[in-house]
Amino acid sequence: MSYDAIVLAGGAAQRLGGADKPGLRVGGRTLLDRVLDACSDATTTVVVGRRRPTARPVRWTVEDPPGSGPLAALAAGLCGTTADRVLVLSADLPFLDRNTVRALLAAPIADGADGALLRDPTGRDQPLVAAYRAESLRREIALLATEHGSLYGLPLRALTAELDLAKVTDTAPLASFDCDTWEDLASARARIREHGTVLDQWITAVKTELGIDLAVDTKTLLDLARDAAHGVARPAAPLTTFLVGYAAAHAEATGADPATAVAEASRKAADLALRWAAEAGPDAGTGTGTDDNPPG
């Protein structure tokens, strides 16, 4: 599903006292990098705002004049895109995920609309979490610029009111959560550490930091760490999982599927940990165990 992405990373962030909002961190990653991760398969990604370090390469632009508002920023970003579909995102969405992006991109195809935007759990439409037909955006932006003389200060609703947009229900509970205030930022940082999601969030952060994209079977690896810790010694848990990762990387270098390599290495290490533990059992060395080669 080919598309380009435009991320709006400007704005004065007045409710944050003028702080560099896209550069603020949640879960060890900047808000901007978290959004860029959600659209990592975009053919071209244009970020509208001042240049700053990012985890992956992007194109940079800024509206003219700077501070002209979100519609002018969108128009500036659109100039750097060529795909038929354009994903438009704000840079302050800490919980946006790839499933939401896919749902937005698929919706316009299904019903022939000008695009699709996310509808949050409160029923509010989110034009900066949306996918649009590029032709529709260019047409309406040109008409608005002609009608008003420029795009300066025009709100996004001036554009979206003229478009036929499908509505996608928030596919993840917090996909549309944005950080406009310090309270929002504190809430995001607390939510990311909640028991039910902290491991997934941490693994995603580590993979991004290390520059790898691998499906991680969390349960298998945790079971392996448990078996190594209980059957051998507690320090064996992290060392064993490290060795499994190393073995999987070696297998991948020879052409193996990464996920399959991890699963196979985990299975072997888990079996070894269980055999190791069995030797310390009550029947160890008595000849009454179930080993294929009992002591003679």
Phi, psi and chi 1 to 4 in degrees:
 res  aa     phi    psi   chi1   chi2   chi3   chi4
   1 MET       -   94.0 -168.7  177.7  -65.9      -
   2 SER   -75.2  134.7  176.6      -      -      -
   3 TYR  -160.1  159.5   71.4   98.4      -      -
   4 ASP  -108.1  159.7  -70.6  -19.9      -      -
   5 ALA  -125.0  139.8      -      -      -      -
   6 ILE  -120.4  123.7  -60.1  172.2      -      -
   7 VAL  -114.9  121.2 -179.7      -      -      -
   8 LEU   -88.6  111.5  -56.5 -171.6      -      -
   9 ALA  -123.2   27.2      -      -      -      -
  10 GLY  -101.7 -145.7      -      -      -      -
  11 GLY    90.0  157.3      -      -      -      -
  12 ALA   -87.4  -14.0      -      -      -      -
  13 ALA    49.4   50.0      -      -      -      -
  14 GLN   -61.9  -37.5  -66.9  179.5   -7.3      -
  15 ARG   -75.2   -6.0  -74.5 -172.0  -77.8  175.6
  16 LEU  -109.1   19.2  -73.6  166.0      -      -
  17 GLY    65.9   26.9      -      -      -      -
  18 GLY    80.0   12.9      -      -      -      -
  19 ALA   -65.2  158.5      -      -      -      -
  20 ASP   -76.8   85.6  175.8   24.3      -      -
  21 LYS   -57.9  -47.6 -179.2  162.0   65.3  168.2
  22 PRO   -60.1  -22.3  -24.6   35.9      -      -
  23 GLY   -89.7   -5.2      -      -      -      -
  24 LEU   -69.6  148.9  -63.2  175.1      -      -
  25 ARG  -108.0  139.5  -64.5 -179.9 -177.5  -86.2
  26 VAL  -132.4  124.7  172.4      -      -      -
  27 GLY    63.1   33.4      -      -      -      -
  28 GLY    80.7   -1.7      -      -      -      -
  29 ARG  -124.9  149.1  -67.1 -172.2  -67.9  160.8
  30 THR   -67.3  154.5   66.4      -      -      -
  31 LEU   -57.3  -41.2  -69.4  172.6      -      -
  32 LEU   -62.4  -45.3  176.7   57.0      -      -
  33 ASP   -63.6  -34.2  -84.5  -20.1      -      -
  34 ARG   -65.6  -40.3  -61.9 -175.7   73.0   86.8
  35 VAL   -68.2  -42.2  171.3      -      -      -
  36 LEU   -62.4  -32.3  -68.0  176.5      -      -
  37 ASP   -66.3  -35.2 -178.1   65.0      -      -
  38 ALA   -67.6  -24.7      -      -      -      -
  39 CYS  -119.4   37.9   59.4      -      -      -
  40 SER   -66.9  -19.0   60.2      -      -      -
  41 ASP   -94.8   10.9   56.7  -13.0      -      -
  42 ALA   -63.5  142.4      -      -      -      -
  43 THR   -64.6  -46.6  -57.7      -      -      -
  44 THR  -133.5  136.0  -61.0      -      -      -
  45 THR  -119.3  122.2  -59.5      -      -      -
  46 VAL  -110.6  124.1 -178.8      -      -      -
  47 VAL  -105.4  125.2  179.2      -      -      -
  48 VAL   -98.2  111.8 -174.0      -      -      -
  49 GLY   154.7  179.8      -      -      -      -
  50 ARG   -70.8  149.5   71.2  170.0 -176.7   80.0
  51 ARG   -65.7  143.1  -70.9  176.9  177.1  -91.1
  52 ARG  -156.0  160.5   49.7  174.8   59.8   81.6
  53 PRO   -62.5  140.7  -20.5   32.7      -      -
  54 THR  -136.1  156.4   53.3      -      -      -
  55 ALA   -71.8  -22.2      -      -      -      -
  56 ARG  -137.3  157.7   67.9  175.7  178.9   87.6
  57 PRO   -66.2  140.7  -18.8   30.9      -      -
  58 VAL  -141.2  166.6  -61.1      -      -      -
  59 ARG   -96.6  145.0  -65.5 -177.0 -178.8  179.2
  60 TRP  -115.3  144.1  -64.8   92.6      -      -
  61 THR  -154.2  173.9 -169.0      -      -      -
  62 VAL  -148.1  147.9   66.2      -      -      -
  63 GLU   -70.3  155.1   68.1  -85.7   19.2      -
  64 ASP  -121.9  116.6 -174.6   21.5      -      -
  65 PRO   -78.9  159.1   30.3  -36.1      -      -
  66 PRO   -56.9  142.3  -24.6   34.7      -      -
  67 GLY    84.9   17.3      -      -      -      -
  68 SER   -78.6   -6.8  -60.1      -      -      -
  69 GLY   109.4  168.1      -      -      -      -
  70 PRO   -65.6  -33.5   21.2  -32.0      -      -
  71 LEU   -69.3  -41.9 -172.2   53.5      -      -
  72 ALA   -64.3  -37.7      -      -      -      -
  73 ALA   -64.9  -41.7      -      -      -      -
  74 LEU   -61.9  -42.6  173.3   56.5      -      -
  75 ALA   -62.4  -39.4      -      -      -      -
  76 ALA   -65.0  -42.6      -      -      -      -
  77 GLY   -65.5  -36.8      -      -      -      -
  78 LEU   -62.2  -29.9 -167.9   61.4      -      -
  79 CYS   -63.3  -21.6  -68.5      -      -      -
  80 GLY   -96.1    8.1      -      -      -      -
  81 THR  -112.4  156.8   65.8      -      -      -
  82 THR  -132.8  -11.9   58.1      -      -      -
  83 ALA   -72.3  158.5      -      -      -      -
  84 ASP   -71.2  -27.9  -67.4  -24.4      -      -
  85 ARG  -117.1  139.9  -79.3  169.7  -69.5  178.7
  86 VAL  -128.8  124.8  178.1      -      -      -
  87 LEU   -89.4  129.2 -178.2   73.0      -      -
  88 VAL  -118.9  123.6  177.9      -      -      -
  89 LEU  -135.8  148.5  -56.1  168.7      -      -
  90 SER   -84.9  162.2   61.5      -      -      -
  91 ALA   -95.4   19.3      -      -      -      -
  92 ASP  -127.6   40.5   61.4  -11.2      -      -
  93 LEU  -113.9   87.2  -56.9  165.9      -      -
  94 PRO   -67.1  -21.3   23.1  -33.6      -      -
  95 PHE  -113.1   10.1  -57.9  108.4      -      -
  96 LEU   -61.3  136.8 -177.9   67.9      -      -
  97 ASP  -127.2  170.5   60.3    7.6      -      -
  98 ARG   -70.1  -29.5  -62.2 -179.5 -171.9 -176.2
  99 ASN   -63.7  -39.3  -71.9  -24.8      -      -
 100 THR   -65.0  -41.9  -59.6      -      -      -
 101 VAL   -59.5  -44.9  166.8      -      -      -
 102 ARG   -62.9  -40.8  -66.4 -171.5 -171.9  102.7
 103 ALA   -62.9  -40.2      -      -      -      -
 104 LEU   -65.9  -41.3  -70.2  168.9      -      -
 105 LEU   -69.6  -31.8  -69.2  166.7      -      -
 106 ALA   -78.5  -31.0      -      -      -      -
 107 ALA   -60.0  -46.0      -      -      -      -
 108 PRO   -62.3  -32.2  -21.4   32.4      -      -
 109 ILE   -65.2  -36.3  -61.0  173.2      -      -
 110 ALA   -70.2  -36.2      -      -      -      -
 111 ASP  -123.3    7.0   53.7   26.0      -      -
 112 GLY    70.8   20.0      -      -      -      -
 113 ALA   -77.9  175.4      -      -      -      -
 114 ASP   -75.3  -11.1  -69.0  -45.7      -      -
 115 GLY   165.6 -168.2      -      -      -      -
 116 ALA  -147.3  138.5      -      -      -      -
 117 LEU  -124.5  159.4   50.3   73.8      -      -
 118 LEU   -81.4  136.5 -165.5   66.9      -      -
 119 ARG  -107.2  119.3  175.5  165.4  -76.0  173.5
 120 ASP   -77.0  171.9   69.9   21.7      -      -
 121 PRO   -59.9  -20.1  -26.5   36.1      -      -
 122 THR   -87.4   -2.0   69.2      -      -      -
 123 GLY    92.3    4.5      -      -      -      -
 124 ARG   -86.3  136.6  -66.3  178.5   57.8 -169.8
 125 ASP   -81.2  143.2  -66.5  -22.5      -      -
 126 GLN  -118.9   91.1  -57.9  -68.1  -30.1      -
 127 PRO   -67.4  -13.7   24.3  -33.9      -      -
 128 LEU  -101.7   18.8  -69.8 -178.4      -      -
 129 VAL  -135.5   77.2 -167.6      -      -      -
 130 ALA  -154.6  158.8      -      -      -      -
 131 ALA  -122.0  133.9      -      -      -      -
 132 TYR  -127.6  154.6  -60.6   93.0      -      -
 133 ARG   -74.6  125.6  -65.9 -172.2 -174.8  -82.8
 134 ALA   -60.5  -37.7      -      -      -      -
 135 GLU   -61.2  -40.4 -179.9 -177.2   -2.0      -
 136 SER   -65.2  -41.8  -60.2      -      -      -
 137 LEU   -62.5  -47.2  -73.4 -177.4      -      -
 138 ARG   -62.8  -40.1  -68.8 -170.2  172.7   94.6
 139 ARG   -62.6  -51.5  179.3 -169.7   70.0 -123.7
 140 GLU   -71.7  -34.3  -65.2  -57.4  -31.7      -
 141 ILE   -65.5  -40.9  -74.5  174.4      -      -
 142 ALA   -63.5  -41.5      -      -      -      -
 143 LEU   -64.9  -41.4  -70.6  172.0      -      -
 144 LEU   -66.5  -40.8  -74.2  168.0      -      -
 145 ALA   -62.7  -38.5      -      -      -      -
 146 THR   -68.6  -42.9  -60.6      -      -      -
 147 GLU   -65.7  -40.7  179.0 -177.7   -8.2      -
 148 HIS  -103.0   -3.8  -65.1  -86.4      -      -
 149 GLY    87.6  -26.0      -      -      -      -
 150 SER  -166.8  174.9   76.8      -      -      -
 151 LEU   -96.8    0.2  -60.5  175.1      -      -
 152 TYR   -56.6  124.0 -172.9   91.7      -      -
 153 GLY    76.8   -1.5      -      -      -      -
 154 LEU   -75.0  136.9  -68.3 -177.9      -      -
 155 PRO   -78.7  160.9   30.2  -35.1      -      -
 156 LEU   -63.6  -29.6  -83.0  175.7      -      -
 157 ARG   -64.4  -21.3   63.4  176.3  175.4  -87.8
 158 ALA   -63.9  -30.6      -      -      -      -
 159 LEU   -83.6  -52.1  170.8   68.3      -      -
 160 THR   -65.8  -25.1   55.8      -      -      -
 161 ALA   -65.5  -21.2      -      -      -      -
 162 GLU   -96.6    0.1  -56.9  -59.9  -33.9      -
 163 LEU  -110.6  148.8  -62.0  175.2      -      -
 164 ASP   -91.4  104.1  176.6   18.4      -      -
 165 LEU  -116.8  128.1  -62.0  172.8      -      -
 166 ALA   -73.3  156.1      -      -      -      -
 167 LYS  -113.8  126.8  -51.4  -62.1  167.0   43.6
 168 VAL  -108.1  122.1  174.0      -      -      -
 169 THR   -67.3  139.8  -56.8      -      -      -
 170 ASP   -47.2  109.1 -149.0  -24.1      -      -
 171 THR   -76.4  -22.5   57.0      -      -      -
 172 ALA  -122.6  142.7      -      -      -      -
 173 PRO   -54.2  -29.5  -24.7   33.7      -      -
 174 LEU  -121.4   16.1  -62.7  171.8      -      -
 175 ALA   -58.2  -34.3      -      -      -      -
 176 SER   -96.0    3.3   58.2      -      -      -
 177 PHE   -65.5  124.8 -178.4   93.4      -      -
 178 ASP  -120.0  161.8   56.2    2.9      -      -
 179 CYS  -110.0   92.3  -67.6      -      -      -
 180 ASP   -97.9  -21.4  -73.4  -29.8      -      -
 181 THR  -132.1  168.4   66.6      -      -      -
 182 TRP   -64.4  -31.6  -68.5  114.7      -      -
 183 GLU   -65.1  -40.7  -70.1   76.3   13.0      -
 184 ASP   -61.3  -42.3  -67.4  -22.4      -      -
 185 LEU   -64.5  -43.8 -173.7   70.5      -      -
 186 ALA   -62.5  -39.7      -      -      -      -
 187 SER   -64.0  -42.8  177.5      -      -      -
 188 ALA   -62.2  -42.4      -      -      -      -
 189 ARG   -66.2  -32.9  -72.9  171.9  171.2  171.8
 190 ALA   -74.4  -42.2      -      -      -      -
 191 ARG   -64.6  -34.0  -73.1  172.8 -179.7  -91.6
 192 ILE   -69.9  -15.6 -150.9  167.7      -      -
 193 ARG  -101.6    7.7  -71.2  169.8  171.1   78.1
 194 GLU   -65.4  147.4  -70.6  177.9   -8.4      -
 195 HIS   -55.5  -40.4  177.2   69.7      -      -
 196 GLY   -74.5  -15.8      -      -      -      -
 197 THR  -125.1   -9.7   59.0      -      -      -
 198 VAL   -61.4  -37.7   64.8      -      -      -
 199 LEU   -67.3  -43.8  -74.5 -179.2      -      -
 200 ASP   -62.0  -42.4  -72.4  -20.3      -      -
 201 GLN   -65.0  -41.6  -67.9  -73.9   -7.7      -
 202 TRP   -66.0  -44.4  169.3 -113.0      -      -
 203 ILE   -62.4  -42.5  -70.5  169.7      -      -
 204 THR   -61.3  -42.0  -61.6      -      -      -
 205 ALA   -63.9  -42.5      -      -      -      -
 206 VAL   -65.4  -44.7  172.6      -      -      -
 207 LYS   -60.3  -41.8  -71.0 -167.2  -64.4 -177.2
 208 THR   -65.0  -43.4  -58.3      -      -      -
 209 GLU   -62.2  -36.6 -169.9   74.2   13.8      -
 210 LEU   -89.4   -6.0  -60.6  180.0      -      -
 211 GLY    71.4   36.3      -      -      -      -
 212 ILE  -122.8  152.2   59.0  175.7      -      -
 213 ASP  -130.0   97.9 -172.5    7.1      -      -
 214 LEU  -142.2  132.0  173.5   67.9      -      -
 215 ALA   -70.0  122.2      -      -      -      -
 216 VAL  -104.8  121.4  177.4      -      -      -
 217 ASP   -84.5   89.2 -172.1  -21.8      -      -
 218 THR   -59.5  -42.7  -55.7      -      -      -
 219 LYS   -62.1  -44.1 -177.8  178.5 -175.7  -55.3
 220 THR   -61.3  -44.8  -64.1      -      -      -
 221 LEU   -68.9  -37.5  -70.1  176.0      -      -
 222 LEU   -67.8  -38.9  -71.1  176.6      -      -
 223 ASP   -63.0  -41.1  -72.6  -13.4      -      -
 224 LEU   -62.2  -46.1  168.4   60.3      -      -
 225 ALA   -61.0  -39.8      -      -      -      -
 226 ARG   -63.0  -46.4  177.9 -158.0   62.1 -154.0
 227 ASP   -63.7  -39.7  -67.5  -19.3      -      -
 228 ALA   -67.8  -40.2      -      -      -      -
 229 ALA   -67.4  -43.9      -      -      -      -
 230 HIS   -79.2  -36.6  -68.2  174.7      -      -
 231 GLY   -88.2  -20.3      -      -      -      -
 232 VAL  -120.0  -77.4 -176.7      -      -      -
 233 ALA  -167.7  153.8      -      -      -      -
 234 ARG   -55.6  -43.1  -70.0 -178.7   65.0   85.0
 235 PRO   -64.6  -14.8  -21.7   34.3      -      -
 236 ALA   -68.0  -23.3      -      -      -      -
 237 ALA   -62.0  -58.4      -      -      -      -
 238 PRO   -67.5  -34.5   22.6  -33.1      -      -
 239 LEU   -66.1  -39.5  -66.4  172.7      -      -
 240 THR   -67.5  -44.0  -57.1      -      -      -
 241 THR   -65.9  -33.4   51.7      -      -      -
 242 PHE   -62.2  -46.0  165.0   77.1      -      -
 243 LEU   -65.2  -35.8  -68.1  172.5      -      -
 244 VAL   -61.2  -44.5  163.1      -      -      -
 245 GLY   -62.7  -40.0      -      -      -      -
 246 TYR   -65.1  -43.6 -174.3   86.7      -      -
 247 ALA   -63.7  -39.6      -      -      -      -
 248 ALA   -65.5  -39.8      -      -      -      -
 249 ALA   -63.9  -39.5      -      -      -      -
 250 HIS   -64.0  -42.1  179.5   72.2      -      -
 251 ALA   -65.6  -38.5      -      -      -      -
 252 GLU   -62.9  -36.6 -178.1 -175.5    1.2      -
 253 ALA   -63.6  -22.5      -      -      -      -
 254 THR   -95.0    6.4   63.9      -      -      -
 255 GLY   107.5    1.2      -      -      -      -
 256 ALA   -75.2  153.2      -      -      -      -
 257 ASP   -67.7  129.8  173.0   68.9      -      -
 258 PRO   -57.5  -46.9  -23.5   32.5      -      -
 259 ALA   -63.9  -40.6      -      -      -      -
 260 THR   -64.8  -39.9  -58.2      -      -      -
 261 ALA   -63.2  -41.7      -      -      -      -
 262 VAL   -64.0  -44.5  169.4      -      -      -
 263 ALA   -61.8  -43.0      -      -      -      -
 264 GLU   -68.5  -43.3  179.6   62.4   11.7      -
 265 ALA   -64.5  -37.9      -      -      -      -
 266 SER   -64.6  -42.3  -61.9      -      -      -
 267 ARG   -60.8  -47.1 -177.6 -168.9   63.4   77.9
 268 LYS   -62.1  -45.0  -70.5 -179.8  177.5  179.5
 269 ALA   -67.0  -38.0      -      -      -      -
 270 ALA   -66.0  -41.9      -      -      -      -
 271 ASP   -61.6  -41.0  -72.1  -13.1      -      -
 272 LEU   -63.6  -42.6  175.2   61.9      -      -
 273 ALA   -62.3  -38.0      -      -      -      -
 274 LEU   -69.6  -39.3  -66.7  175.4      -      -
 275 ARG   -65.2  -40.0  -64.7 -161.7  -55.1  -89.8
 276 TRP   -60.6  -45.0 -175.4  -68.6      -      -
 277 ALA   -65.9  -35.7      -      -      -      -
 278 ALA   -62.8  -30.0      -      -      -      -
 279 GLU   -68.3  -17.8  -67.3  179.9    9.2      -
 280 ALA   -98.2    4.5      -      -      -      -
 281 GLY   -74.3  174.2      -      -      -      -
 282 PRO   -63.6  -23.6   21.7  -33.1      -      -
 283 ASP   -95.3    2.5  -64.8  -29.6      -      -
 284 ALA   -60.8  129.1      -      -      -      -
 285 GLY    78.0    5.9      -      -      -      -
 286 THR   -99.1  -10.5   66.4      -      -      -
 287 GLY    83.0    4.5      -      -      -      -
 288 THR  -104.2    1.4   61.9      -      -      -
 289 GLY   -75.4 -172.2      -      -      -      -
 290 THR  -108.8   17.4   57.9      -      -      -
 291 ASP   -62.1  148.2  -69.3  -12.6      -      -
 292 ASP   -65.5  -30.5  -68.0  -24.5      -      -
 293 ASN  -121.9   79.4  -62.5  -59.6      -      -
 294 PRO   -65.4  154.9   24.7  -33.2      -      -
 295 PRO   -59.7  138.2   19.8  -30.2      -      -
 296 GLY  -116.2      -      -      -      -      -
